[in-house]
Amino acid sequence: MKRTTVSLPDDLAWELERAAKRHGVSASEIVRRALAEHLDARPDRPRRYSFIGIASSGHTDISERVDEILANEWAEHIANDRDP
């Protein structure tokens, strides 16, 4: 686990300590839970991946040019595969 120092305003630090005592956990645990929730990175929740924009290349004819694109981009690899 990595240690990080965070500066808090006095009133927020007081609320953090109060919440930690109320829940019977450390202030660090409260901060970890809050950050995980805020960052949507809780280990008990599967990560959600967004596929929006995954194919936004700006080209509209890629499917029609797939052979040409692959030949250009992979020509060296294809040639190496054919060498004995």
PDB file of N, CA, C and O in Angstrom, chain B, residues numbered from 101:
ATOM      1  N   MET B 101       0.852  -1.163   0.000  1.00  0.00           N
ATOM      2  CA  MET B 101       0.000   0.000   0.000  1.00  0.00           C
ATOM      3  C   MET B 101       0.900   1.229   0.000  1.00  0.00           C
ATOM      4  O   MET B 101       1.925   1.251   0.680  1.00  0.00           O
ATOM      5  N   LYS B 102       0.526   2.226  -0.743  1.00  0.00           N
ATOM      6  CA  LYS B 102       1.305   3.451  -0.844  1.00  0.00           C
ATOM      7  C   LYS B 102       0.770   4.503   0.113  1.00  0.00           C
ATOM      8  O   LYS B 102      -0.441   4.678   0.242  1.00  0.00           O
ATOM      9  N   ARG B 103       1.676   5.198   0.779  1.00  0.00           N
ATOM     10  CA  ARG B 103       1.295   6.254   1.712  1.00  0.00           C
ATOM     11  C   ARG B 103       1.246   7.583   0.966  1.00  0.00           C
ATOM     12  O   ARG B 103       2.155   7.908   0.201  1.00  0.00           O
ATOM     13  N   THR B 104       0.189   8.341   1.192  1.00  0.00           N
ATOM     14  CA  THR B 104       0.014   9.651   0.576  1.00  0.00           C
ATOM     15  C   THR B 104      -0.386  10.647   1.655  1.00  0.00           C
ATOM     16  O   THR B 104      -1.198  10.333   2.525  1.00  0.00           O
ATOM     17  N   THR B 105       0.176  11.831   1.600  1.00  0.00           N
ATOM     18  CA  THR B 105      -0.167  12.881   2.552  1.00  0.00           C
ATOM     19  C   THR B 105      -1.129  13.851   1.881  1.00  0.00           C
ATOM     20  O   THR B 105      -0.896  14.308   0.762  1.00  0.00           O
ATOM     21  N   VAL B 106      -2.209  14.155   2.584  1.00  0.00           N
ATOM     22  CA  VAL B 106      -3.221  15.074   2.058  1.00  0.00           C
ATOM     23  C   VAL B 106      -3.438  16.175   3.085  1.00  0.00           C
ATOM     24  O   VAL B 106      -3.596  15.897   4.273  1.00  0.00           O
ATOM     25  N   SER B 107      -3.447  17.403   2.640  1.00  0.00           N
ATOM     26  CA  SER B 107      -3.733  18.544   3.529  1.00  0.00           C
ATOM     27  C   SER B 107      -5.220  18.851   3.454  1.00  0.00           C
ATOM     28  O   SER B 107      -5.789  18.993   2.372  1.00  0.00           O
ATOM     29  N   LEU B 108      -5.835  18.949   4.625  1.00  0.00           N
ATOM     30  CA  LEU B 108      -7.268  19.219   4.707  1.00  0.00           C
ATOM     31  C   LEU B 108      -7.514  20.489   5.507  1.00  0.00           C
ATOM     32  O   LEU B 108      -6.766  20.800   6.434  1.00  0.00           O
ATOM     33  N   PRO B 109      -8.557  21.220   5.151  1.00  0.00           N
ATOM     34  CA  PRO B 109      -8.953  22.338   6.013  1.00  0.00           C
ATOM     35  C   PRO B 109      -9.361  21.789   7.381  1.00  0.00           C
ATOM     36  O   PRO B 109      -9.816  20.649   7.482  1.00  0.00           O
ATOM     37  N   ASP B 110      -9.201  22.587   8.423  1.00  0.00           N
ATOM     38  CA  ASP B 110      -9.474  22.124   9.784  1.00  0.00           C
ATOM     39  C   ASP B 110     -10.867  21.527   9.944  1.00  0.00           C
ATOM     40  O   ASP B 110     -11.029  20.488  10.583  1.00  0.00           O
ATOM     41  N   ASP B 111     -11.865  22.176   9.368  1.00  0.00           N
ATOM     42  CA  ASP B 111     -13.232  21.683   9.542  1.00  0.00           C
ATOM     43  C   ASP B 111     -13.432  20.326   8.869  1.00  0.00           C
ATOM     44  O   ASP B 111     -14.147  19.475   9.397  1.00  0.00           O
ATOM     45  N   LEU B 112     -12.811  20.116   7.716  1.00  0.00           N
ATOM     46  CA  LEU B 112     -12.938  18.832   7.032  1.00  0.00           C
ATOM     47  C   LEU B 112     -12.174  17.736   7.777  1.00  0.00           C
ATOM     48  O   LEU B 112     -12.636  16.598   7.857  1.00  0.00           O
ATOM     49  N   ALA B 113     -11.005  18.081   8.322  1.00  0.00           N
ATOM     50  CA  ALA B 113     -10.234  17.124   9.119  1.00  0.00           C
ATOM     51  C   ALA B 113     -11.022  16.706  10.356  1.00  0.00           C
ATOM     52  O   ALA B 113     -11.013  15.537  10.744  1.00  0.00           O
ATOM     53  N   TRP B 114     -11.705  17.670  10.972  1.00  0.00           N
ATOM     54  CA  TRP B 114     -12.520  17.369  12.145  1.00  0.00           C
ATOM     55  C   TRP B 114     -13.660  16.425  11.779  1.00  0.00           C
ATOM     56  O   TRP B 114     -13.943  15.474  12.508  1.00  0.00           O
ATOM     57  N   GLU B 115     -14.320  16.693  10.635  1.00  0.00           N
ATOM     58  CA  GLU B 115     -15.411  15.822  10.177  1.00  0.00           C
ATOM     59  C   GLU B 115     -14.901  14.422   9.872  1.00  0.00           C
ATOM     60  O   GLU B 115     -15.580  13.435  10.154  1.00  0.00           O
ATOM     61  N   LEU B 116     -13.714  14.334   9.298  1.00  0.00           N
ATOM     62  CA  LEU B 116     -13.114  13.035   8.991  1.00  0.00           C
ATOM     63  C   LEU B 116     -12.864  12.238  10.271  1.00  0.00           C
ATOM     64  O   LEU B 116     -13.217  11.061  10.351  1.00  0.00           O
ATOM     65  N   GLU B 117     -12.267  12.867  11.250  1.00  0.00           N
ATOM     66  CA  GLU B 117     -12.019  12.187  12.526  1.00  0.00           C
ATOM     67  C   GLU B 117     -13.323  11.761  13.193  1.00  0.00           C
ATOM     68  O   GLU B 117     -13.419  10.672  13.759  1.00  0.00           O
ATOM     69  N   ARG B 118     -14.304  12.618  13.120  1.00  0.00           N
ATOM     70  CA  ARG B 118     -15.618  12.305  13.706  1.00  0.00           C
ATOM     71  C   ARG B 118     -16.247  11.094  13.019  1.00  0.00           C
ATOM     72  O   ARG B 118     -16.781  10.206  13.684  1.00  0.00           O
ATOM     73  N   ALA B 119     -16.182  11.060  11.678  1.00  0.00           N
ATOM     74  CA  ALA B 119     -16.743   9.944  10.917  1.00  0.00           C
ATOM     75  C   ALA B 119     -15.989   8.650  11.230  1.00  0.00           C
ATOM     76  O   ALA B 119     -16.600   7.587  11.346  1.00  0.00           O
ATOM     77  N   ALA B 120     -14.679   8.737  11.366  1.00  0.00           N
ATOM     78  CA  ALA B 120     -13.872   7.558  11.673  1.00  0.00           C
ATOM     79  C   ALA B 120     -14.276   6.974  13.029  1.00  0.00           C
ATOM     80  O   ALA B 120     -14.445   5.762  13.163  1.00  0.00           O
ATOM     81  N   LYS B 121     -14.428   7.830  14.018  1.00  0.00           N
ATOM     82  CA  LYS B 121     -14.842   7.363  15.349  1.00  0.00           C
ATOM     83  C   LYS B 121     -16.245   6.773  15.310  1.00  0.00           C
ATOM     84  O   LYS B 121     -16.514   5.737  15.918  1.00  0.00           O
ATOM     85  N   ARG B 122     -17.131   7.442  14.590  1.00  0.00           N
ATOM     86  CA  ARG B 122     -18.523   6.991  14.505  1.00  0.00           C
ATOM     87  C   ARG B 122     -18.618   5.608  13.874  1.00  0.00           C
ATOM     88  O   ARG B 122     -19.439   4.788  14.288  1.00  0.00           O
ATOM     89  N   HIS B 123     -17.779   5.348  12.873  1.00  0.00           N
ATOM     90  CA  HIS B 123     -17.826   4.059  12.163  1.00  0.00           C
ATOM     91  C   HIS B 123     -16.847   3.033  12.730  1.00  0.00           C
ATOM     92  O   HIS B 123     -16.833   1.879  12.302  1.00  0.00           O
ATOM     93  N   GLY B 124     -16.037   3.452  13.684  1.00  0.00           N
ATOM     94  CA  GLY B 124     -15.095   2.530  14.316  1.00  0.00           C
ATOM     95  C   GLY B 124     -13.973   2.082  13.394  1.00  0.00           C
ATOM     96  O   GLY B 124     -13.497   0.952  13.496  1.00  0.00           O
ATOM     97  N   VAL B 125     -13.551   2.957  12.497  1.00  0.00           N
ATOM     98  CA  VAL B 125     -12.443   2.656  11.586  1.00  0.00           C
ATOM     99  C   VAL B 125     -11.475   3.823  11.601  1.00  0.00           C
ATOM    100  O   VAL B 125     -11.750   4.863  12.199  1.00  0.00           O
ATOM    101  N   SER B 126     -10.350   3.649  10.945  1.00  0.00           N
ATOM    102  CA  SER B 126      -9.360   4.732  10.896  1.00  0.00           C
ATOM    103  C   SER B 126      -9.784   5.812   9.911  1.00  0.00           C
ATOM    104  O   SER B 126     -10.617   5.590   9.032  1.00  0.00           O
ATOM    105  N   ALA B 127      -9.193   6.977  10.079  1.00  0.00           N
ATOM    106  CA  ALA B 127      -9.435   8.062   9.132  1.00  0.00           C
ATOM    107  C   ALA B 127      -8.959   7.644   7.740  1.00  0.00           C
ATOM    108  O   ALA B 127      -9.576   7.995   6.734  1.00  0.00           O
ATOM    109  N   SER B 128      -7.865   6.898   7.693  1.00  0.00           N
ATOM    110  CA  SER B 128      -7.351   6.414   6.409  1.00  0.00           C
ATOM    111  C   SER B 128      -8.376   5.539   5.690  1.00  0.00           C
ATOM    112  O   SER B 128      -8.536   5.625   4.473  1.00  0.00           O
ATOM    113  N   GLU B 129      -9.063   4.704   6.455  1.00  0.00           N
ATOM    114  CA  GLU B 129     -10.076   3.832   5.844  1.00  0.00           C
ATOM    115  C   GLU B 129     -11.227   4.654   5.273  1.00  0.00           C
ATOM    116  O   GLU B 129     -11.725   4.355   4.187  1.00  0.00           O
ATOM    117  N   ILE B 130     -11.647   5.671   5.988  1.00  0.00           N
ATOM    118  CA  ILE B 130     -12.712   6.555   5.492  1.00  0.00           C
ATOM    119  C   ILE B 130     -12.272   7.207   4.180  1.00  0.00           C
ATOM    120  O   ILE B 130     -13.039   7.254   3.218  1.00  0.00           O
ATOM    121  N   VAL B 131     -11.047   7.705   4.145  1.00  0.00           N
ATOM    122  CA  VAL B 131     -10.530   8.366   2.942  1.00  0.00           C
ATOM    123  C   VAL B 131     -10.429   7.366   1.797  1.00  0.00           C
ATOM    124  O   VAL B 131     -10.806   7.684   0.670  1.00  0.00           O
ATOM    125  N   ARG B 132      -9.920   6.148   2.070  1.00  0.00           N
ATOM    126  CA  ARG B 132      -9.821   5.122   1.015  1.00  0.00           C
ATOM    127  C   ARG B 132     -11.189   4.809   0.429  1.00  0.00           C
ATOM    128  O   ARG B 132     -11.352   4.741  -0.789  1.00  0.00           O
ATOM    129  N   ARG B 133     -12.162   4.620   1.297  1.00  0.00           N
ATOM    130  CA  ARG B 133     -13.516   4.302   0.810  1.00  0.00           C
ATOM    131  C   ARG B 133     -14.096   5.452  -0.013  1.00  0.00           C
ATOM    132  O   ARG B 133     -14.696   5.230  -1.064  1.00  0.00           O
ATOM    133  N   ALA B 134     -13.915   6.670   0.467  1.00  0.00           N
ATOM    134  CA  ALA B 134     -14.452   7.833  -0.240  1.00  0.00           C
ATOM    135  C   ALA B 134     -13.785   8.001  -1.604  1.00  0.00           C
ATOM    136  O   ALA B 134     -14.454   8.280  -2.599  1.00  0.00           O
ATOM    137  N   LEU B 135     -12.478   7.830  -1.642  1.00  0.00           N
ATOM    138  CA  LEU B 135     -11.769   7.950  -2.921  1.00  0.00           C
ATOM    139  C   LEU B 135     -12.171   6.842  -3.884  1.00  0.00           C
ATOM    140  O   LEU B 135     -12.394   7.091  -5.069  1.00  0.00           O
ATOM    141  N   ALA B 136     -12.261   5.634  -3.380  1.00  0.00           N
ATOM    142  CA  ALA B 136     -12.657   4.515  -4.239  1.00  0.00           C
ATOM    143  C   ALA B 136     -14.043   4.746  -4.818  1.00  0.00           C
ATOM    144  O   ALA B 136     -14.279   4.499  -6.001  1.00  0.00           O
ATOM    145  N   GLU B 137     -14.950   5.217  -3.986  1.00  0.00           N
ATOM    146  CA  GLU B 137     -16.303   5.505  -4.458  1.00  0.00           C
ATOM    147  C   GLU B 137     -16.287   6.640  -5.478  1.00  0.00           C
ATOM    148  O   GLU B 137     -16.943   6.571  -6.518  1.00  0.00           O
ATOM    149  N   HIS B 138     -15.534   7.669  -5.164  1.00  0.00           N
ATOM    150  CA  HIS B 138     -15.475   8.819  -6.060  1.00  0.00           C
ATOM    151  C   HIS B 138     -14.829   8.452  -7.397  1.00  0.00           C
ATOM    152  O   HIS B 138     -15.274   8.905  -8.451  1.00  0.00           O
ATOM    153  N   LEU B 139     -13.793   7.639  -7.348  1.00  0.00           N
ATOM    154  CA  LEU B 139     -13.079   7.254  -8.561  1.00  0.00           C
ATOM    155  C   LEU B 139     -13.673   6.011  -9.213  1.00  0.00           C
ATOM    156  O   LEU B 139     -13.180   5.556 -10.245  1.00  0.00           O
ATOM    157  N   ASP B 140     -14.717   5.463  -8.624  1.00  0.00           N
ATOM    158  CA  ASP B 140     -15.380   4.257  -9.126  1.00  0.00           C
ATOM    159  C   ASP B 140     -14.383   3.118  -9.271  1.00  0.00           C
ATOM    160  O   ASP B 140     -14.370   2.414 -10.281  1.00  0.00           O
ATOM    161  N   ALA B 141     -13.539   2.942  -8.240  1.00  0.00           N
ATOM    162  CA  ALA B 141     -12.483   1.941  -8.318  1.00  0.00           C
ATOM    163  C   ALA B 141     -12.568   0.934  -7.181  1.00  0.00           C
ATOM    164  O   ALA B 141     -11.555   0.346  -6.803  1.00  0.00           O
ATOM    165  N   ARG B 142     -13.745   0.730  -6.636  1.00  0.00           N
ATOM    166  CA  ARG B 142     -13.866  -0.223  -5.538  1.00  0.00           C
ATOM    167  C   ARG B 142     -13.522  -1.616  -6.021  1.00  0.00           C
ATOM    168  O   ARG B 142     -13.972  -2.024  -7.091  1.00  0.00           O
ATOM    169  N   PRO B 143     -12.725  -2.365  -5.248  1.00  0.00           N
ATOM    170  CA  PRO B 143     -12.342  -3.711  -5.676  1.00  0.00           C
ATOM    171  C   PRO B 143     -13.522  -4.685  -5.738  1.00  0.00           C
ATOM    172  O   PRO B 143     -13.449  -5.700  -6.430  1.00  0.00           O
ATOM    173  N   ASP B 144     -14.604  -4.384  -5.021  1.00  0.00           N
ATOM    174  CA  ASP B 144     -15.756  -5.288  -5.037  1.00  0.00           C
ATOM    175  C   ASP B 144     -16.706  -4.989  -6.190  1.00  0.00           C
ATOM    176  O   ASP B 144     -17.725  -5.663  -6.340  1.00  0.00           O
ATOM    177  N   ARG B 145     -16.390  -3.997  -6.996  1.00  0.00           N
ATOM    178  CA  ARG B 145     -17.247  -3.642  -8.123  1.00  0.00           C
ATOM    179  C   ARG B 145     -16.460  -3.843  -9.413  1.00  0.00           C
ATOM    180  O   ARG B 145     -15.343  -3.340  -9.536  1.00  0.00           O
ATOM    181  N   PRO B 146     -17.025  -4.572 -10.376  1.00  0.00           N
ATOM    182  CA  PRO B 146     -16.308  -4.734 -11.643  1.00  0.00           C
ATOM    183  C   PRO B 146     -16.128  -3.391 -12.333  1.00  0.00           C
ATOM    184  O   PRO B 146     -17.004  -2.527 -12.279  1.00  0.00           O
ATOM    185  N   ARG B 147     -14.978  -3.227 -12.982  1.00  0.00           N
ATOM    186  CA  ARG B 147     -14.726  -1.978 -13.706  1.00  0.00           C
ATOM    187  C   ARG B 147     -15.621  -1.899 -14.916  1.00  0.00           C
ATOM    188  O   ARG B 147     -15.881  -2.900 -15.584  1.00  0.00           O
ATOM    189  N   ARG B 148     -16.089  -0.699 -15.190  1.00  0.00           N
ATOM    190  CA  ARG B 148     -16.891  -0.464 -16.382  1.00  0.00           C
ATOM    191  C   ARG B 148     -16.019   0.222 -17.410  1.00  0.00           C
ATOM    192  O   ARG B 148     -15.354   1.216 -17.117  1.00  0.00           O
ATOM    193  N   TYR B 149     -16.028  -0.308 -18.601  1.00  0.00           N
ATOM    194  CA  TYR B 149     -15.268   0.286 -19.682  1.00  0.00           C
ATOM    195  C   TYR B 149     -16.228   0.905 -20.673  1.00  0.00           C
ATOM    196  O   TYR B 149     -17.260   0.324 -21.008  1.00  0.00           O
ATOM    197  N   SER B 150     -15.883   2.067 -21.130  1.00  0.00           N
ATOM    198  CA  SER B 150     -16.711   2.750 -22.106  1.00  0.00           C
ATOM    199  C   SER B 150     -16.170   2.475 -23.498  1.00  0.00           C
ATOM    200  O   SER B 150     -14.979   2.645 -23.760  1.00  0.00           O
ATOM    201  N   PHE B 151     -17.040   2.057 -24.368  1.00  0.00           N
ATOM    202  CA  PHE B 151     -16.642   1.806 -25.743  1.00  0.00           C
ATOM    203  C   PHE B 151     -17.067   2.950 -26.658  1.00  0.00           C
ATOM    204  O   PHE B 151     -16.944   2.855 -27.879  1.00  0.00           O
ATOM    205  N   ILE B 152     -17.559   4.010 -26.076  1.00  0.00           N
ATOM    206  CA  ILE B 152     -17.964   5.168 -26.860  1.00  0.00           C
ATOM    207  C   ILE B 152     -16.726   5.772 -27.506  1.00  0.00           C
ATOM    208  O   ILE B 152     -15.749   6.084 -26.825  1.00  0.00           O
ATOM    209  N   GLY B 153     -16.774   5.930 -28.790  1.00  0.00           N
ATOM    210  CA  GLY B 153     -15.670   6.541 -29.510  1.00  0.00           C
ATOM    211  C   GLY B 153     -14.529   5.609 -29.843  1.00  0.00           C
ATOM    212  O   GLY B 153     -13.499   6.055 -30.350  1.00  0.00           O
ATOM    213  N   ILE B 154     -14.685   4.322 -29.570  1.00  0.00           N
ATOM    214  CA  ILE B 154     -13.588   3.389 -29.794  1.00  0.00           C
ATOM    215  C   ILE B 154     -13.195   3.311 -31.262  1.00  0.00           C
ATOM    216  O   ILE B 154     -12.034   3.048 -31.578  1.00  0.00           O
ATOM    217  N   ALA B 155     -14.131   3.532 -32.149  1.00  0.00           N
ATOM    218  CA  ALA B 155     -13.832   3.435 -33.572  1.00  0.00           C
ATOM    219  C   ALA B 155     -13.959   4.792 -34.259  1.00  0.00           C
ATOM    220  O   ALA B 155     -14.287   4.861 -35.444  1.00  0.00           O
ATOM    221  N   SER B 156     -13.708   5.838 -33.540  1.00  0.00           N
ATOM    222  CA  SER B 156     -13.826   7.180 -34.105  1.00  0.00           C
ATOM    223  C   SER B 156     -12.519   7.601 -34.751  1.00  0.00           C
ATOM    224  O   SER B 156     -11.780   8.413 -34.193  1.00  0.00           O
ATOM    225  N   SER B 157     -12.233   7.061 -35.907  1.00  0.00           N
ATOM    226  CA  SER B 157     -10.987   7.402 -36.590  1.00  0.00           C
ATOM    227  C   SER B 157     -11.173   8.592 -37.509  1.00  0.00           C
ATOM    228  O   SER B 157     -10.196   9.184 -37.968  1.00  0.00           O
ATOM    229  N   GLY B 158     -12.426   8.948 -37.783  1.00  0.00           N
ATOM    230  CA  GLY B 158     -12.688  10.031 -38.712  1.00  0.00           C
ATOM    231  C   GLY B 158     -12.824   9.550 -40.148  1.00  0.00           C
ATOM    232  O   GLY B 158     -13.155  10.325 -41.046  1.00  0.00           O
ATOM    233  N   HIS B 159     -12.567   8.265 -40.357  1.00  0.00           N
ATOM    234  CA  HIS B 159     -12.697   7.685 -41.691  1.00  0.00           C
ATOM    235  C   HIS B 159     -13.996   6.892 -41.769  1.00  0.00           C
ATOM    236  O   HIS B 159     -14.401   6.239 -40.807  1.00  0.00           O
ATOM    237  N   THR B 160     -14.630   6.958 -42.912  1.00  0.00           N
ATOM    238  CA  THR B 160     -15.905   6.245 -43.056  1.00  0.00           C
ATOM    239  C   THR B 160     -15.789   5.031 -43.968  1.00  0.00           C
ATOM    240  O   THR B 160     -16.758   4.291 -44.142  1.00  0.00           O
ATOM    241  N   ASP B 161     -14.610   4.821 -44.552  1.00  0.00           N
ATOM    242  CA  ASP B 161     -14.476   3.733 -45.524  1.00  0.00           C
ATOM    243  C   ASP B 161     -13.524   2.630 -45.067  1.00  0.00           C
ATOM    244  O   ASP B 161     -13.028   1.863 -45.892  1.00  0.00           O
ATOM    245  N   ILE B 162     -13.265   2.543 -43.774  1.00  0.00           N
ATOM    246  CA  ILE B 162     -12.294   1.563 -43.278  1.00  0.00           C
ATOM    247  C   ILE B 162     -12.701   0.141 -43.632  1.00  0.00           C
ATOM    248  O   ILE B 162     -11.865  -0.647 -44.074  1.00  0.00           O
ATOM    249  N   SER B 163     -13.956  -0.195 -43.446  1.00  0.00           N
ATOM    250  CA  SER B 163     -14.375  -1.567 -43.741  1.00  0.00           C
ATOM    251  C   SER B 163     -14.213  -1.903 -45.216  1.00  0.00           C
ATOM    252  O   SER B 163     -13.994  -3.061 -45.573  1.00  0.00           O
ATOM    253  N   GLU B 164     -14.319  -0.907 -46.062  1.00  0.00           N
ATOM    254  CA  GLU B 164     -14.156  -1.140 -47.490  1.00  0.00           C
ATOM    255  C   GLU B 164     -12.678  -1.251 -47.873  1.00  0.00           C
ATOM    256  O   GLU B 164     -12.344  -1.870 -48.883  1.00  0.00           O
ATOM    257  N   ARG B 165     -11.789  -0.649 -47.065  1.00  0.00           N
ATOM    258  CA  ARG B 165     -10.362  -0.607 -47.381  1.00  0.00           C
ATOM    259  C   ARG B 165      -9.529  -1.502 -46.477  1.00  0.00           C
ATOM    260  O   ARG B 165      -8.310  -1.340 -46.417  1.00  0.00           O
ATOM    261  N   VAL B 166     -10.146  -2.437 -45.776  1.00  0.00           N
ATOM    262  CA  VAL B 166      -9.437  -3.227 -44.777  1.00  0.00           C
ATOM    263  C   VAL B 166      -8.224  -3.952 -45.356  1.00  0.00           C
ATOM    264  O   VAL B 166      -7.170  -3.975 -44.721  1.00  0.00           O
ATOM    265  N   ASP B 167      -8.345  -4.539 -46.534  1.00  0.00           N
ATOM    266  CA  ASP B 167      -7.215  -5.254 -47.124  1.00  0.00           C
ATOM    267  C   ASP B 167      -6.066  -4.306 -47.446  1.00  0.00           C
ATOM    268  O   ASP B 167      -4.903  -4.630 -47.204  1.00  0.00           O
ATOM    269  N   GLU B 168      -6.383  -3.158 -47.983  1.00  0.00           N
ATOM    270  CA  GLU B 168      -5.363  -2.156 -48.315  1.00  0.00           C
ATOM    271  C   GLU B 168      -4.664  -1.653 -47.052  1.00  0.00           C
ATOM    272  O   GLU B 168      -3.439  -1.537 -47.020  1.00  0.00           O
ATOM    273  N   ILE B 169      -5.438  -1.358 -46.025  1.00  0.00           N
ATOM    274  CA  ILE B 169      -4.880  -0.839 -44.771  1.00  0.00           C
ATOM    275  C   ILE B 169      -3.985  -1.874 -44.121  1.00  0.00           C
ATOM    276  O   ILE B 169      -2.882  -1.551 -43.681  1.00  0.00           O
ATOM    277  N   LEU B 170      -4.446  -3.120 -44.054  1.00  0.00           N
ATOM    278  CA  LEU B 170      -3.632  -4.178 -43.454  1.00  0.00           C
ATOM    279  C   LEU B 170      -2.357  -4.419 -44.246  1.00  0.00           C
ATOM    280  O   LEU B 170      -1.292  -4.626 -43.665  1.00  0.00           O
ATOM    281  N   ALA B 171      -2.461  -4.392 -45.563  1.00  0.00           N
ATOM    282  CA  ALA B 171      -1.278  -4.595 -46.403  1.00  0.00           C
ATOM    283  C   ALA B 171      -0.254  -3.494 -46.152  1.00  0.00           C
ATOM    284  O   ALA B 171       0.943  -3.771 -46.084  1.00  0.00           O
ATOM    285  N   ASN B 172      -0.700  -2.272 -46.018  1.00  0.00           N
ATOM    286  CA  ASN B 172       0.218  -1.155 -45.767  1.00  0.00           C
ATOM    287  C   ASN B 172       0.809  -1.194 -44.357  1.00  0.00           C
ATOM    288  O   ASN B 172       2.012  -1.010 -44.178  1.00  0.00           O
ATOM    289  N   GLU B 173      -0.032  -1.431 -43.375  1.00  0.00           N
ATOM    290  CA  GLU B 173       0.403  -1.382 -41.984  1.00  0.00           C
ATOM    291  C   GLU B 173       1.203  -2.617 -41.568  1.00  0.00           C
ATOM    292  O   GLU B 173       2.077  -2.533 -40.706  1.00  0.00           O
ATOM    293  N   TRP B 174       0.906  -3.750 -42.176  1.00  0.00           N
ATOM    294  CA  TRP B 174       1.504  -5.010 -41.756  1.00  0.00           C
ATOM    295  C   TRP B 174       2.424  -5.615 -42.812  1.00  0.00           C
ATOM    296  O   TRP B 174       2.817  -6.775 -42.696  1.00  0.00           O
ATOM    297  N   ALA B 175       2.764  -4.856 -43.822  1.00  0.00           N
ATOM    298  CA  ALA B 175       3.564  -5.390 -44.926  1.00  0.00           C
ATOM    299  C   ALA B 175       4.861  -6.030 -44.437  1.00  0.00           C
ATOM    300  O   ALA B 175       5.205  -7.133 -44.863  1.00  0.00           O
ATOM    301  N   GLU B 176       5.570  -5.359 -43.561  1.00  0.00           N
ATOM    302  CA  GLU B 176       6.849  -5.887 -43.071  1.00  0.00           C
ATOM    303  C   GLU B 176       6.647  -7.186 -42.303  1.00  0.00           C
ATOM    304  O   GLU B 176       7.419  -8.131 -42.464  1.00  0.00           O
ATOM    305  N   HIS B 177       5.607  -7.235 -41.465  1.00  0.00           N
ATOM    306  CA  HIS B 177       5.329  -8.442 -40.679  1.00  0.00           C
ATOM    307  C   HIS B 177       4.906  -9.601 -41.591  1.00  0.00           C
ATOM    308  O   HIS B 177       5.296 -10.750 -41.382  1.00  0.00           O
ATOM    309  N   ILE B 178       4.115  -9.279 -42.587  1.00  0.00           N
ATOM    310  CA  ILE B 178       3.668 -10.310 -43.509  1.00  0.00           C
ATOM    311  C   ILE B 178       4.865 -10.864 -44.283  1.00  0.00           C
ATOM    312  O   ILE B 178       4.981 -12.076 -44.461  1.00  0.00           O
ATOM    313  N   ALA B 179       5.760  -9.976 -44.746  1.00  0.00           N
ATOM    314  CA  ALA B 179       6.959 -10.408 -45.459  1.00  0.00           C
ATOM    315  C   ALA B 179       7.836 -11.285 -44.583  1.00  0.00           C
ATOM    316  O   ALA B 179       8.375 -12.287 -45.053  1.00  0.00           O
ATOM    317  N   ASN B 180       7.986 -10.919 -43.309  1.00  0.00           N
ATOM    318  CA  ASN B 180       8.804 -11.716 -42.397  1.00  0.00           C
ATOM    319  C   ASN B 180       8.200 -13.095 -42.142  1.00  0.00           C
ATOM    320  O   ASN B 180       8.935 -14.062 -41.942  1.00  0.00           O
ATOM    321  N   ASP B 181       6.900 -13.193 -42.147  1.00  0.00           N
ATOM    322  CA  ASP B 181       6.240 -14.478 -41.970  1.00  0.00           C
ATOM    323  C   ASP B 181       6.492 -15.411 -43.138  1.00  0.00           C
ATOM    324  O   ASP B 181       6.501 -16.631 -42.970  1.00  0.00           O
ATOM    325  N   ARG B 182       6.697 -14.850 -44.322  1.00  0.00           N
ATOM    326  CA  ARG B 182       6.893 -15.666 -45.520  1.00  0.00           C
ATOM    327  C   ARG B 182       8.341 -16.084 -45.697  1.00  0.00           C
ATOM    328  O   ARG B 182       8.624 -17.017 -46.448  1.00  0.00           O
ATOM    329  N   ASP B 183       9.267 -15.409 -45.016  1.00  0.00           N
ATOM    330  CA  ASP B 183      10.674 -15.782 -45.147  1.00  0.00           C
ATOM    331  C   ASP B 183      10.910 -17.124 -44.473  1.00  0.00           C
ATOM    332  O   ASP B 183      10.359 -17.400 -43.408  1.00  0.00           O
ATOM    333  N   PRO B 184      11.742 -17.965 -45.110  1.00  0.00           N
ATOM    334  CA  PRO B 184      12.028 -19.279 -44.510  1.00  0.00           C
ATOM    335  C   PRO B 184      12.859 -19.191 -43.261  1.00  0.00           C
ATOM    336  O   PRO B 184      13.174 -20.215 -42.654  1.00  0.00           O
TER     337      PRO B 184
END
